Amino acid sequence: MEALYLLIPLSTLLVFLAIWVFFRASDSGQFDDLEGPALRILHDDDGVASDERSSG
């Protein structure tokens, strides 16, 4: 029973800390572009590879 006196405030503090971190990341623009990095991997870089072969 005494453990609850420690665990309840600690868990409440942890929840508020997680919410603060989420809103801080959201305010800094962390979640602005969710599709850009996912689509960037699909673009071909054939132009870069052909430039390296022609110059070498």
C-alpha distance matrix in Angstrom:
0.0 3.8 5.4 5.6 7.4 9.7 10.2 11.2 13.8 15.0 15.6 17.3 19.4 20.3 21.5 23.6 25.0 26.1 27.7 29.4 30.8 32.0 33.9 35.2 36.7 38.0 39.7 41.4 43.0 41.1 41.3 44.8 46.8 45.0 48.2 50.3 48.8 48.6 52.3 53.5 53.0 55.5 58.4 61.0 62.0 65.4 67.2 65.5 66.3 69.9 70.3 69.2 71.7 74.6 74.1 73.6
3.8 0.0 3.8 5.4 5.4 7.2 9.0 10.5 12.3 13.3 14.8 16.5 17.9 19.2 20.9 22.6 23.6 25.2 27.0 28.3 29.6 31.3 33.0 34.0 35.7 37.3 38.7 40.2 42.1 40.3 40.8 44.3 46.4 44.8 48.1 50.0 48.4 48.6 52.3 53.2 52.8 55.5 58.2 60.8 61.6 65.1 66.7 64.8 65.7 69.4 69.6 68.4 71.0 73.8 73.2 72.7
5.4 3.8 0.0 3.8 5.4 5.4 6.1 8.6 10.6 10.7 12.0 14.3 15.6 16.3 18.2 20.2 21.0 22.2 24.3 25.7 26.7 28.4 30.4 31.4 32.7 34.4 36.1 37.4 39.2 37.1 37.7 41.3 43.2 41.5 44.8 46.7 45.0 45.0 48.8 49.7 49.2 51.9 54.6 57.2 57.9 61.4 63.1 61.2 62.0 65.7 65.9 64.7 67.3 70.2 69.5 69.0
5.6 5.4 3.8 0.0 3.8 5.2 4.9 5.7 8.5 9.5 10.1 11.8 13.8 14.8 16.0 18.0 19.4 20.6 22.2 23.9 25.2 26.6 28.3 29.7 31.2 32.5 34.2 35.8 37.5 35.6 36.0 39.5 41.5 39.9 43.2 45.2 43.8 43.8 47.5 48.6 48.3 50.9 53.6 56.3 57.3 60.8 62.4 60.7 61.7 65.3 65.6 64.5 67.1 69.9 69.4 69.1
7.4 5.4 5.4 3.8 0.0 3.8 5.9 6.0 7.1 9.0 10.7 11.6 13.0 14.9 16.4 17.6 19.0 20.8 22.2 23.4 25.1 26.8 28.2 29.3 31.2 32.6 33.9 35.5 37.5 36.0 36.5 39.9 42.2 40.9 44.4 46.2 44.9 45.2 48.8 49.7 49.7 52.4 54.9 57.7 58.5 62.1 63.5 61.7 62.9 66.5 66.5 65.5 68.3 71.0 70.3 70.0
9.7 7.2 5.4 5.2 3.8 0.0 3.8 5.8 5.9 6.3 8.8 10.4 11.0 12.4 14.6 15.9 16.7 18.6 20.5 21.4 22.7 24.7 26.3 27.0 28.8 30.6 31.9 33.2 35.3 33.5 34.4 37.8 40.0 38.7 42.2 43.9 42.3 42.7 46.4 47.1 47.0 49.8 52.3 55.0 55.6 59.2 60.6 58.7 59.8 63.4 63.4 62.3 65.1 67.8 67.0 66.7
10.2 9.0 6.1 4.9 5.9 3.8 0.0 3.8 5.7 5.1 5.9 8.5 9.8 10.3 12.1 14.2 15.0 16.2 18.2 19.7 20.8 22.4 24.3 25.4 26.8 28.4 30.1 31.4 33.2 31.2 31.8 35.3 37.4 35.8 39.2 41.1 39.5 39.7 43.4 44.3 44.1 46.8 49.4 52.1 52.9 56.4 58.0 56.2 57.2 60.9 61.0 59.9 62.6 65.4 64.8 64.5
11.2 10.5 8.6 5.7 6.0 5.8 3.8 0.0 3.8 5.5 5.2 6.1 8.6 9.9 10.7 12.4 14.1 15.4 16.7 18.4 20.0 21.3 22.8 24.3 25.9 27.1 28.7 30.4 32.2 30.5 30.8 34.2 36.5 35.1 38.5 40.5 39.3 39.5 43.1 44.2 44.3 46.8 49.4 52.3 53.2 56.8 58.3 56.7 57.9 61.4 61.6 60.8 63.5 66.1 65.6 65.5
13.8 12.3 10.6 8.5 7.1 5.9 5.7 3.8 0.0 3.8 5.5 5.0 6.0 8.5 9.9 10.6 12.1 14.2 15.4 16.3 18.3 20.0 21.2 22.2 24.3 25.7 26.8 28.5 30.6 29.2 29.9 33.2 35.7 34.6 38.2 39.9 38.8 39.4 42.9 43.7 44.0 46.7 49.1 52.0 52.7 56.4 57.6 55.9 57.3 60.9 60.7 59.9 62.8 65.4 64.6 64.6
15.0 13.3 10.7 9.5 9.0 6.3 5.1 5.5 3.8 0.0 3.8 5.4 5.1 6.1 8.7 10.0 10.4 12.3 14.3 15.2 16.4 18.4 20.1 20.8 22.5 24.3 25.6 26.9 28.9 27.2 28.1 31.5 33.8 32.6 36.2 37.7 36.3 36.9 40.5 41.2 41.3 44.1 46.5 49.3 49.9 53.5 54.8 53.0 54.3 57.8 57.7 56.8 59.7 62.3 61.5 61.4
15.6 14.8 12.0 10.1 10.7 8.8 5.9 5.2 5.5 3.8 0.0 3.8 5.4 4.9 6.2 8.7 9.7 10.5 12.4 14.1 15.2 16.5 18.5 19.8 21.1 22.5 24.3 25.8 27.4 25.6 26.0 29.5 31.7 30.2 33.7 35.5 34.2 34.5 38.1 39.1 39.2 41.8 44.3 47.2 48.1 51.7 53.1 51.4 52.7 56.2 56.3 55.5 58.3 60.9 60.4 60.3
17.3 16.5 14.3 11.8 11.6 10.4 8.5 6.1 5.0 5.4 3.8 0.0 3.8 5.4 5.2 6.3 8.6 10.0 10.7 12.3 14.3 15.5 16.8 18.3 20.2 21.2 22.6 24.5 26.3 24.9 25.3 28.5 31.1 29.9 33.5 35.4 34.4 34.9 38.4 39.4 39.9 42.4 44.8 47.8 48.7 52.4 53.6 52.1 53.6 57.0 57.0 56.4 59.3 61.7 61.2 61.4
19.4 17.9 15.6 13.8 13.0 11.0 9.8 8.6 6.0 5.1 5.4 3.8 0.0 3.8 5.5 5.2 6.1 8.7 9.9 10.5 12.3 14.3 15.4 16.3 18.3 19.9 20.9 22.5 24.7 23.4 24.3 27.5 30.1 29.2 32.9 34.4 33.3 34.2 37.7 38.3 38.8 41.6 43.8 46.8 47.4 51.1 52.1 50.4 52.0 55.5 55.2 54.6 57.5 59.9 59.2 59.3
20.3 19.2 16.3 14.8 14.9 12.4 10.3 9.9 8.5 6.1 4.9 5.4 3.8 0.0 3.8 5.5 5.0 6.2 8.6 9.8 10.5 12.3 14.3 15.2 16.5 18.3 19.9 21.1 23.0 21.2 22.0 25.4 27.7 26.6 30.2 31.7 30.4 31.1 34.6 35.3 35.6 38.4 40.7 43.6 44.2 47.9 49.1 47.4 48.8 52.3 52.2 51.5 54.4 56.9 56.2 56.3
21.5 20.9 18.2 16.0 16.4 14.6 12.1 10.7 9.9 8.7 6.2 5.2 5.5 3.8 0.0 3.8 5.4 5.1 6.2 8.6 9.9 10.7 12.4 14.2 15.5 16.5 18.4 20.1 21.6 20.0 20.2 23.6 26.0 24.8 28.4 30.2 29.3 29.8 33.2 34.3 34.8 37.3 39.6 42.7 43.7 47.3 48.5 47.1 48.7 52.1 52.1 51.6 54.4 56.8 56.4 56.6
23.6 22.6 20.2 18.0 17.6 15.9 14.2 12.4 10.6 10.0 8.7 6.3 5.2 5.5 3.8 0.0 3.8 5.5 5.1 6.1 8.6 9.9 10.6 12.1 14.2 15.2 16.3 18.3 20.2 19.2 19.8 22.8 25.6 25.0 28.7 30.3 29.6 30.5 33.8 34.7 35.5 38.1 40.2 43.3 44.1 47.9 48.8 47.3 49.2 52.5 52.2 51.9 54.9 57.1 56.5 56.9
25.0 23.6 21.0 19.4 19.0 16.7 15.0 14.1 12.1 10.4 9.7 8.6 6.1 5.0 5.4 3.8 0.0 3.8 5.4 5.0 6.2 8.6 10.0 10.4 12.3 14.1 15.3 16.5 18.7 17.4 18.5 21.7 24.3 23.8 27.5 28.7 27.7 28.9 32.2 32.7 33.5 36.3 38.3 41.2 41.8 45.5 46.4 44.7 46.5 49.9 49.5 49.0 52.1 54.3 53.5 53.9
26.1 25.2 22.2 20.6 20.8 18.6 16.2 15.4 14.2 12.3 10.5 10.0 8.7 6.2 5.1 5.5 3.8 0.0 3.8 5.4 5.1 6.2 8.7 9.8 10.7 12.3 14.3 15.5 17.0 15.1 15.8 19.3 21.6 20.6 24.3 25.8 24.7 25.6 29.0 29.7 30.4 33.1 35.2 38.3 39.0 42.7 43.8 42.3 44.0 47.3 47.2 46.7 49.7 52.0 51.4 51.8
27.7 27.0 24.3 22.2 22.2 20.5 18.2 16.7 15.4 14.3 12.4 10.7 9.9 8.6 6.2 5.1 5.4 3.8 0.0 3.8 5.5 5.1 6.2 8.5 10.0 10.5 12.2 14.3 15.7 14.6 14.8 17.9 20.6 20.0 23.7 25.4 24.9 25.8 29.0 29.9 31.0 33.5 35.5 38.7 39.6 43.4 44.3 43.0 44.9 48.1 48.0 47.8 50.8 52.9 52.4 53.0
29.4 28.3 25.7 23.9 23.4 21.4 19.7 18.4 16.3 15.2 14.1 12.3 10.5 9.8 8.6 6.1 5.0 5.4 3.8 0.0 3.8 5.4 5.3 6.0 8.6 9.8 10.5 12.3 14.5 13.8 15.0 17.7 20.7 20.7 24.5 25.6 25.1 26.6 29.6 30.1 31.4 34.1 35.8 39.0 39.6 43.4 44.0 42.5 44.6 47.8 47.3 47.1 50.3 52.3 51.6 52.2
30.8 29.6 26.7 25.2 25.1 22.7 20.8 20.0 18.3 16.4 15.2 14.3 12.3 10.5 9.9 8.6 6.2 5.1 5.5 3.8 0.0 3.8 5.6 5.1 6.2 8.5 9.9 10.7 12.6 11.2 12.8 15.9 18.5 18.3 22.1 23.0 22.1 23.6 26.8 27.1 28.1 31.0 32.7 35.8 36.2 40.0 40.7 39.1 41.1 44.4 43.9 43.6 46.7 48.8 48.1 48.7
32.0 31.3 28.4 26.6 26.8 24.7 22.4 21.3 20.0 18.4 16.5 15.5 14.3 12.3 10.7 9.9 8.6 6.2 5.1 5.4 3.8 0.0 3.8 5.4 5.2 6.1 8.6 10.0 11.0 9.5 10.0 13.2 15.9 15.4 19.2 20.6 20.0 21.3 24.3 25.1 26.3 28.9 30.7 33.9 34.7 38.5 39.3 38.0 40.0 43.2 43.0 42.9 45.9 47.9 47.5 48.2
33.9 33.0 30.4 28.3 28.2 26.3 24.3 22.8 21.2 20.1 18.5 16.8 15.4 14.3 12.4 10.6 10.0 8.7 6.2 5.3 5.6 3.8 0.0 3.8 5.4 4.9 6.0 8.5 10.0 9.9 10.4 12.8 16.1 16.4 20.2 21.3 21.4 22.9 25.6 26.3 28.0 30.5 31.9 35.3 36.1 39.9 40.4 39.2 41.5 44.5 44.1 44.2 47.4 49.2 48.6 49.6
35.2 34.0 31.4 29.7 29.3 27.0 25.4 24.3 22.2 20.8 19.8 18.3 16.3 15.2 14.2 12.1 10.4 9.8 8.5 6.0 5.1 5.4 3.8 0.0 3.8 5.4 5.2 6.3 8.9 8.9 10.8 13.0 16.2 17.0 20.7 21.2 21.0 23.0 25.7 25.8 27.5 30.3 31.5 34.7 35.1 38.9 39.2 37.8 40.1 43.1 42.4 42.5 45.8 47.5 46.7 47.6
36.7 35.7 32.7 31.2 31.2 28.8 26.8 25.9 24.3 22.5 21.1 20.2 18.3 16.5 15.5 14.2 12.3 10.7 10.0 8.6 6.2 5.2 5.4 3.8 0.0 3.8 5.5 5.2 6.5 5.4 7.6 10.2 12.9 13.5 17.2 17.7 17.2 19.3 22.0 22.1 23.7 26.5 27.8 31.0 31.4 35.2 35.6 34.3 36.6 39.6 39.0 39.1 42.3 44.1 43.4 44.3
38.0 37.3 34.4 32.5 32.6 30.6 28.4 27.1 25.7 24.3 22.5 21.2 19.9 18.3 16.5 15.2 14.1 12.3 10.5 9.8 8.5 6.1 4.9 5.4 3.8 0.0 3.8 5.5 5.4 5.6 6.0 8.0 11.4 12.2 15.9 16.8 17.1 18.9 21.3 21.9 23.9 26.3 27.5 30.9 31.7 35.5 35.8 34.9 37.3 40.1 39.7 40.0 43.2 44.8 44.4 45.6
39.7 38.7 36.1 34.2 33.9 31.9 30.1 28.7 26.8 25.6 24.3 22.6 20.9 19.9 18.4 16.3 15.3 14.3 12.2 10.5 9.9 8.6 6.0 5.2 5.5 3.8 0.0 3.8 5.5 7.5 8.8 9.5 13.1 14.8 18.3 18.7 19.3 21.5 23.6 23.8 26.1 28.5 29.4 32.7 33.3 37.0 37.0 36.0 38.6 41.3 40.6 41.1 44.4 45.8 45.1 46.4
41.4 40.2 37.4 35.8 35.5 33.2 31.4 30.4 28.5 26.9 25.8 24.5 22.5 21.1 20.1 18.3 16.5 15.5 14.3 12.3 10.7 10.0 8.5 6.3 5.2 5.5 3.8 0.0 3.8 5.8 8.5 9.0 12.1 14.1 17.4 17.1 17.3 20.0 22.0 21.7 24.0 26.7 27.2 30.4 30.6 34.3 34.2 33.0 35.7 38.4 37.5 37.8 41.2 42.6 41.8 43.1
43.0 42.1 39.2 37.5 37.5 35.3 33.2 32.2 30.6 28.9 27.4 26.3 24.7 23.0 21.6 20.2 18.7 17.0 15.7 14.5 12.6 11.0 10.0 8.9 6.5 5.4 5.5 3.8 0.0 3.8 5.5 5.3 8.4 10.6 13.8 13.5 14.2 16.8 18.6 18.5 21.0 23.4 24.0 27.4 27.8 31.6 31.5 30.6 33.3 35.9 35.2 35.8 39.0 40.4 39.9 41.3
41.1 40.3 37.1 35.6 36.0 33.5 31.2 30.5 29.2 27.2 25.6 24.9 23.4 21.2 20.0 19.2 17.4 15.1 14.6 13.8 11.2 9.5 9.9 8.9 5.4 5.6 7.5 5.8 3.8 0.0 3.8 5.8 7.8 8.9 12.4 12.4 12.2 14.5 16.9 16.9 18.9 21.5 22.6 25.8 26.4 30.2 30.5 29.4 31.8 34.7 34.2 34.5 37.6 39.3 38.9 40.0
41.3 40.8 37.7 36.0 36.5 34.4 31.8 30.8 29.9 28.1 26.0 25.3 24.3 22.0 20.2 19.8 18.5 15.8 14.8 15.0 12.8 10.0 10.4 10.8 7.6 6.0 8.8 8.5 5.5 3.8 0.0 3.8 5.8 6.2 9.9 10.9 11.4 13.0 15.3 16.2 18.2 20.3 21.7 25.2 26.3 30.0 30.6 29.8 32.1 34.9 34.8 35.3 38.3 40.0 39.9 41.0
44.8 44.3 41.3 39.5 39.9 37.8 35.3 34.2 33.2 31.5 29.5 28.5 27.5 25.4 23.6 22.8 21.7 19.3 17.9 17.7 15.9 13.2 12.8 13.0 10.2 8.0 9.5 9.0 5.3 5.8 3.8 0.0 3.8 6.3 9.2 9.6 11.2 13.1 14.6 15.3 18.0 19.8 20.6 24.2 25.3 28.9 29.1 28.7 31.3 33.8 33.5 34.4 37.4 38.8 38.7 40.2
46.8 46.4 43.2 41.5 42.2 40.0 37.4 36.5 35.7 33.8 31.7 31.1 30.1 27.7 26.0 25.6 24.3 21.6 20.6 20.7 18.5 15.9 16.1 16.2 12.9 11.4 13.1 12.1 8.4 7.8 5.8 3.8 0.0 3.8 5.7 5.8 7.8 9.6 10.8 11.6 14.4 16.0 16.9 20.5 21.8 25.3 25.7 25.5 27.9 30.4 30.4 31.3 34.1 35.6 35.7 37.2
45.0 44.8 41.5 39.9 40.9 38.7 35.8 35.1 34.6 32.6 30.2 29.9 29.2 26.6 24.8 25.0 23.8 20.6 20.0 20.7 18.3 15.4 16.4 17.0 13.5 12.2 14.8 14.1 10.6 8.9 6.2 6.3 3.8 0.0 3.8 5.9 6.9 7.4 9.5 11.1 13.1 14.7 16.3 20.0 21.6 25.1 26.1 25.8 27.9 30.5 30.9 31.6 34.2 36.0 36.4 37.6
48.2 48.1 44.8 43.2 44.4 42.2 39.2 38.5 38.2 36.2 33.7 33.5 32.9 30.2 28.4 28.7 27.5 24.3 23.7 24.5 22.1 19.2 20.2 20.7 17.2 15.9 18.3 17.4 13.8 12.4 9.9 9.2 5.7 3.8 0.0 3.8 5.8 5.3 6.2 8.6 10.8 11.6 13.2 17.0 19.0 22.3 23.4 23.5 25.5 27.9 28.6 29.6 31.9 33.6 34.3 35.7
50.3 50.0 46.7 45.2 46.2 43.9 41.1 40.5 39.9 37.7 35.5 35.4 34.4 31.7 30.2 30.3 28.7 25.8 25.4 25.6 23.0 20.6 21.3 21.2 17.7 16.8 18.7 17.1 13.5 12.4 10.9 9.6 5.8 5.9 3.8 0.0 3.8 5.4 5.3 6.0 9.1 10.4 11.1 14.8 16.3 19.7 20.4 20.4 22.7 25.1 25.4 26.4 29.0 30.5 31.0 32.5
48.8 48.4 45.0 43.8 44.9 42.3 39.5 39.3 38.8 36.3 34.2 34.4 33.3 30.4 29.3 29.6 27.7 24.7 24.9 25.1 22.1 20.0 21.4 21.0 17.2 17.1 19.3 17.3 14.2 12.2 11.4 11.2 7.8 6.9 5.8 3.8 0.0 3.8 5.5 5.0 6.9 9.4 10.7 13.9 15.1 18.7 19.8 19.2 21.2 24.0 24.3 24.9 27.5 29.4 29.7 30.8
48.6 48.6 45.0 43.8 45.2 42.7 39.7 39.5 39.4 36.9 34.5 34.9 34.2 31.1 29.8 30.5 28.9 25.6 25.8 26.6 23.6 21.3 22.9 23.0 19.3 18.9 21.5 20.0 16.8 14.5 13.0 13.1 9.6 7.4 5.3 5.4 3.8 0.0 3.8 5.6 6.1 7.7 10.2 13.5 15.5 18.8 20.4 20.2 21.7 24.4 25.4 25.9 28.1 30.2 31.0 31.9
52.3 52.3 48.8 47.5 48.8 46.4 43.4 43.1 42.9 40.5 38.1 38.4 37.7 34.6 33.2 33.8 32.2 29.0 29.0 29.6 26.8 24.3 25.6 25.7 22.0 21.3 23.6 22.0 18.6 16.9 15.3 14.6 10.8 9.5 6.2 5.3 5.5 3.8 0.0 3.8 5.5 5.4 7.2 10.9 13.3 16.4 17.8 18.3 19.9 22.2 23.3 24.3 26.3 28.1 29.2 30.4
53.5 53.2 49.7 48.6 49.7 47.1 44.3 44.2 43.7 41.2 39.1 39.4 38.3 35.3 34.3 34.7 32.7 29.7 29.9 30.1 27.1 25.1 26.3 25.8 22.1 21.9 23.8 21.7 18.5 16.9 16.2 15.3 11.6 11.1 8.6 6.0 5.0 5.6 3.8 0.0 3.8 5.4 5.7 9.0 10.5 14.0 15.1 15.1 17.0 19.5 20.2 21.0 23.4 25.1 25.9 27.1
53.0 52.8 49.2 48.3 49.7 47.0 44.1 44.3 44.0 41.3 39.2 39.9 38.8 35.6 34.8 35.5 33.5 30.4 31.0 31.4 28.1 26.3 28.0 27.5 23.7 23.9 26.1 24.0 21.0 18.9 18.2 18.0 14.4 13.1 10.8 9.1 6.9 6.1 5.5 3.8 0.0 3.8 5.6 8.0 9.7 13.0 14.9 14.6 15.7 18.5 19.7 20.1 22.1 24.3 25.2 26.0
55.5 55.5 51.9 50.9 52.4 49.8 46.8 46.8 46.7 44.1 41.8 42.4 41.6 38.4 37.3 38.1 36.3 33.1 33.5 34.1 31.0 28.9 30.5 30.3 26.5 26.3 28.5 26.7 23.4 21.5 20.3 19.8 16.0 14.7 11.6 10.4 9.4 7.7 5.4 5.4 3.8 0.0 3.8 6.4 9.4 11.9 14.2 14.8 15.7 18.0 19.7 20.5 22.0 24.1 25.5 26.5
58.4 58.2 54.6 53.6 54.9 52.3 49.4 49.4 49.1 46.5 44.3 44.8 43.8 40.7 39.6 40.2 38.3 35.2 35.5 35.8 32.7 30.7 31.9 31.5 27.8 27.5 29.4 27.2 24.0 22.6 21.7 20.6 16.9 16.3 13.2 11.1 10.7 10.2 7.2 5.7 5.6 3.8 0.0 3.8 6.5 9.2 10.9 11.8 13.2 15.2 16.6 17.9 19.6 21.2 22.6 24.0
61.0 60.8 57.2 56.3 57.7 55.0 52.1 52.3 52.0 49.3 47.2 47.8 46.8 43.6 42.7 43.3 41.2 38.3 38.7 39.0 35.8 33.9 35.3 34.7 31.0 30.9 32.7 30.4 27.4 25.8 25.2 24.2 20.5 20.0 17.0 14.8 13.9 13.5 10.9 9.0 8.0 6.4 3.8 0.0 3.8 5.6 8.0 9.2 9.9 11.7 13.6 14.8 16.1 17.9 19.6 20.8
62.0 61.6 57.9 57.3 58.5 55.6 52.9 53.2 52.7 49.9 48.1 48.7 47.4 44.2 43.7 44.1 41.8 39.0 39.6 39.6 36.2 34.7 36.1 35.1 31.4 31.7 33.3 30.6 27.8 26.4 26.3 25.3 21.8 21.6 19.0 16.3 15.1 15.5 13.3 10.5 9.7 9.4 6.5 3.8 0.0 3.8 5.4 5.5 6.7 9.0 10.3 11.3 13.1 14.9 16.2 17.4
65.4 65.1 61.4 60.8 62.1 59.2 56.4 56.8 56.4 53.5 51.7 52.4 51.1 47.9 47.3 47.9 45.5 42.7 43.4 43.4 40.0 38.5 39.9 38.9 35.2 35.5 37.0 34.3 31.6 30.2 30.0 28.9 25.3 25.1 22.3 19.7 18.7 18.8 16.4 14.0 13.0 11.9 9.2 5.6 3.8 0.0 3.8 5.4 5.1 6.2 8.6 10.0 10.8 12.4 14.5 15.7
67.2 66.7 63.1 62.4 63.5 60.6 58.0 58.3 57.6 54.8 53.1 53.6 52.1 49.1 48.5 48.8 46.4 43.8 44.3 44.0 40.7 39.3 40.4 39.2 35.6 35.8 37.0 34.2 31.5 30.5 30.6 29.1 25.7 26.1 23.4 20.4 19.8 20.4 17.8 15.1 14.9 14.2 10.9 8.0 5.4 3.8 0.0 3.8 5.5 5.3 6.2 8.8 10.1 10.7 12.4 14.5
65.5 64.8 61.2 60.7 61.7 58.7 56.2 56.7 55.9 53.0 51.4 52.1 50.4 47.4 47.1 47.3 44.7 42.3 43.0 42.5 39.1 38.0 39.2 37.8 34.3 34.9 36.0 33.0 30.6 29.4 29.8 28.7 25.5 25.8 23.5 20.4 19.2 20.2 18.3 15.1 14.6 14.8 11.8 9.2 5.5 5.4 3.8 0.0 3.8 5.5 5.2 6.4 8.9 10.2 10.9 12.5
66.3 65.7 62.0 61.7 62.9 59.8 57.2 57.9 57.3 54.3 52.7 53.6 52.0 48.8 48.7 49.2 46.5 44.0 44.9 44.6 41.1 40.0 41.5 40.1 36.6 37.3 38.6 35.7 33.3 31.8 32.1 31.3 27.9 27.9 25.5 22.7 21.2 21.7 19.9 17.0 15.7 15.7 13.2 9.9 6.7 5.1 5.5 3.8 0.0 3.8 5.5 5.2 6.5 8.9 10.3 10.9
69.9 69.4 65.7 65.3 66.5 63.4 60.9 61.4 60.9 57.8 56.2 57.0 55.5 52.3 52.1 52.5 49.9 47.3 48.1 47.8 44.4 43.2 44.5 43.1 39.6 40.1 41.3 38.4 35.9 34.7 34.9 33.8 30.4 30.5 27.9 25.1 24.0 24.4 22.2 19.5 18.5 18.0 15.2 11.7 9.0 6.2 5.3 5.5 3.8 0.0 3.8 5.4 5.2 6.3 8.7 10.1
70.3 69.6 65.9 65.6 66.5 63.4 61.0 61.6 60.7 57.7 56.3 57.0 55.2 52.2 52.1 52.2 49.5 47.2 48.0 47.3 43.9 43.0 44.1 42.4 39.0 39.7 40.6 37.5 35.2 34.2 34.8 33.5 30.4 30.9 28.6 25.4 24.3 25.4 23.3 20.2 19.7 19.7 16.6 13.6 10.3 8.6 6.2 5.2 5.5 3.8 0.0 3.8 5.5 5.3 6.3 8.6
69.2 68.4 64.7 64.5 65.5 62.3 59.9 60.8 59.9 56.8 55.5 56.4 54.6 51.5 51.6 51.9 49.0 46.7 47.8 47.1 43.6 42.9 44.2 42.5 39.1 40.0 41.1 37.8 35.8 34.5 35.3 34.4 31.3 31.6 29.6 26.4 24.9 25.9 24.3 21.0 20.1 20.5 17.9 14.8 11.3 10.0 8.8 6.4 5.2 5.4 3.8 0.0 3.8 5.6 5.4 6.2
71.7 71.0 67.3 67.1 68.3 65.1 62.6 63.5 62.8 59.7 58.3 59.3 57.5 54.4 54.4 54.9 52.1 49.7 50.8 50.3 46.7 45.9 47.4 45.8 42.3 43.2 44.4 41.2 39.0 37.6 38.3 37.4 34.1 34.2 31.9 29.0 27.5 28.1 26.3 23.4 22.1 22.0 19.6 16.1 13.1 10.8 10.1 8.9 6.5 5.2 5.5 3.8 0.0 3.8 5.6 5.4
74.6 73.8 70.2 69.9 71.0 67.8 65.4 66.1 65.4 62.3 60.9 61.7 59.9 56.9 56.8 57.1 54.3 52.0 52.9 52.3 48.8 47.9 49.2 47.5 44.1 44.8 45.8 42.6 40.4 39.3 40.0 38.8 35.6 36.0 33.6 30.5 29.4 30.2 28.1 25.1 24.3 24.1 21.2 17.9 14.9 12.4 10.7 10.2 8.9 6.3 5.3 5.6 3.8 0.0 3.8 5.7
74.1 73.2 69.5 69.4 70.3 67.0 64.8 65.6 64.6 61.5 60.4 61.2 59.2 56.2 56.4 56.5 53.5 51.4 52.4 51.6 48.1 47.5 48.6 46.7 43.4 44.4 45.1 41.8 39.9 38.9 39.9 38.7 35.7 36.4 34.3 31.0 29.7 31.0 29.2 25.9 25.2 25.5 22.6 19.6 16.2 14.5 12.4 10.9 10.3 8.7 6.3 5.4 5.6 3.8 0.0 3.8
73.6 72.7 69.0 69.1 70.0 66.7 64.5 65.5 64.6 61.4 60.3 61.4 59.3 56.3 56.6 56.9 53.9 51.8 53.0 52.2 48.7 48.2 49.6 47.6 44.3 45.6 46.4 43.1 41.3 40.0 41.0 40.2 37.2 37.6 35.7 32.5 30.8 31.9 30.4 27.1 26.0 26.5 24.0 20.8 17.4 15.7 14.5 12.5 10.9 10.1 8.6 6.2 5.4 5.7 3.8 0.0
